[in-house]
């Protein structure tokens, strides 16, 4: 799970940090 979030964060960080928050909220 942490790996998935980290991978997504890397891609999201480049495009837009908002994506990381959406993934975190969706996971919780």
C-alpha positions in Angstrom: 0.0 0.0 0.0 2.8 2.4 0.9 4.5 1.6 -2.4 1.4 2.4 -4.4 1.0 5.7 -2.6 4.6 6.6 -3.1 4.5 5.7 -6.8 1.4 7.8 -7.3 2.8 10.6 -5.2 5.9 10.7 -7.5 3.7 11.0 -10.6 1.2 13.4 -8.9 3.9 15.6 -7.5 5.1 16.3 -11.0 1.7 17.1 -12.3 -0.2 18.4 -9.3 0.1 17.7 -5.5 -3.7 17.7 -5.2 -3.7 14.2 -6.7 -1.8 12.9 -3.8 -4.4 14.2 -1.3 -7.2 12.6 -3.3 -5.4 9.2 -3.2 -4.8 9.5 0.5 -8.4 10.4 1.2 -9.7 7.6 -1.1 -7.5 5.0 0.7 -8.6 6.1 4.1 
